[in-house]
């Protein structure tokens, strides 16, 4: 399945790094009964992800939440320890970091890509979505390497109501 507007997000158990270390997080529970912005990156600590993508959401988090968003989350096919360290490095405490270490969620929504040629294995495409009660209302996918456009914080703001 390739994710589309109107699709319900799958309930997959991911990891996040909490104060006591990695913990399970159900996407079904996380997205239920609220408006969530999820953006995904090919890899934590990679150039476009660290220099453009995450900083855009850190800077615009208040603007996004002021438009009725209950939570902002970032997903990468990395482990919870890497995502926790990246969250600290990016000063992104207001963003929930999803570690999709086995690419289970990424594959389930058809956003996986093979980055083996660059030594990175299976990764996620760069995308962002707005989901209301787990149903996709906006989906922006960037397909050009290093380009953060349809998945940017600005694109999310343009696609949020009022």
Beta strands, then each sheet from edge to edge (+ up, - down):
strand 1: 13-18
strand 2: 21-26
strand 3: 35-40
strand 4: 71-76
strand 5: 95-99
strand 6: 112-114
strand 7: 122-124
strand 8: 126-132
strand 9: 135-142
sheet 1: 1+ 2-
sheet 2: 5+ 4+ 3+ 8- 9+
sheet 3: 6+ 7-
end
